[in-house]
Amino acid sequence: ESDSWETAMNENLDRRAVLLAQVKAMKPLIQNLEEEMEQGRRLPEALRKAFLDARLYQMWTPRELGGLEVDPITYFDVIEAISAISGSAASSPTAPRRLGRR
């Protein structure tokens, strides 16, 4: 039983590290699109696609349904990391999941 708990914890830590690294890599894109987000009051298509590719819209989706099923701490750490770059961009992954479907 403790082995499965440790495995789950390691998977969550790995997923968290990958998601945070992806957000960090998106920082220049987010910053470059900040003015467009403010003026257009919507997420630019390039950033929406980057979020889709990083699977940010699937953080809450169960693994059985193809999602990431991250724990709440990971989810909020990822949203906080995006918020530190752009509050406007951070609202997108928190929107209803239907917005993230391809």
C-alpha positions in Angstrom: 0.0 0.0 0.0 2.8 2.5 0.8 4.5 1.6 -2.5 1.5 2.7 -4.4 1.3 5.9 -2.4 5.0 6.7 -3.0 4.5 6.0 -6.7 1.5 8.3 -6.9 3.5 11.0 -5.0 6.4 10.7 -7.4 4.1 10.8 -10.4 2.5 14.0 -9.0 5.8 15.6 -8.4 7.0 14.7 -11.9 3.8 16.0 -13.5 4.1 19.2 -11.4 7.7 19.7 -12.5 6.9 19.1 -16.2 3.9 21.5 -16.1 5.9 24.3 -14.3 8.7 23.9 -16.8 6.2 24.2 -19.7 4.8 27.4 -18.2 8.3 28.8 -17.7 9.1 28.0 -21.4 5.9 29.8 -22.4 6.9 33.0 -20.6 8.2 34.9 -23.7 5.1 33.9 -25.7 2.8 35.1 -22.9 4.7 38.3 -22.4 4.7 39.0 -26.2 0.9 38.5 -26.3 0.0 40.5 -23.2 -1.0 43.6 -25.1 -3.1 41.6 -27.5 -4.9 39.9 -24.6 -5.6 43.2 -22.9 -6.9 44.9 -26.1 -8.8 42.0 -27.4 -10.0 40.8 -24.0 -9.5 37.2 -25.1 -6.8 34.6 -25.2 -4.9 34.8 -28.5 -5.1 31.7 -30.6 -1.3 31.1 -30.4 -1.5 31.0 -26.6 -4.6 28.9 -26.5 -2.8 26.4 -28.7 0.3 26.5 -26.4 -2.0 25.8 -23.4 -3.6 22.9 -25.3 -0.3 21.4 -26.3 0.9 21.7 -22.7 -2.4 20.0 -21.6 -3.2 22.8 -19.2 -6.9 22.4 -19.9 -6.7 18.7 -18.9 -5.2 19.2 -15.4 -8.4 18.3 -13.6 -9.5 15.6 -16.1 -9.2 12.0 -14.7 -6.5 9.9 -16.2 -9.1 7.3 -17.2 -10.4 9.9 -19.6 -7.0 10.9 -21.0 -6.4 13.8 -18.6 -3.5 14.6 -16.2 -5.6 14.3 -13.0 -3.2 16.5 -11.0 -3.6 17.1 -7.3 -5.0 20.5 -6.2 -1.6 21.8 -5.1 -0.1 21.2 -8.5 -3.0 22.8 -10.2 -2.8 25.9 -8.1 1.0 26.1 -8.4 0.6 26.0 -12.2 -2.1 28.7 -12.2 0.1 30.8 -9.8 3.1 30.5 -12.2 1.0 31.7 -15.1 -0.4 34.5 -13.0 3.1 35.7 -12.1 3.6 36.2 -15.9 0.1 37.4 -16.8 -3.1 37.5 -14.8 -5.1 37.6 -18.0 -3.5 34.4 -19.3 -4.0 32.6 -16.0 -7.8 32.9 -16.3 -7.8 30.6 -19.4 -6.9 27.3 -17.8 -9.3 28.0 -15.0 -12.2 28.4 -17.5 -14.6 25.5 -18.1 -12.9 22.6 -19.8 -15.1 22.8 -22.9 -13.0 25.8 -23.9 -9.9 23.6 -24.2 -11.2 20.9 -26.5 -9.7 20.7 -29.9 
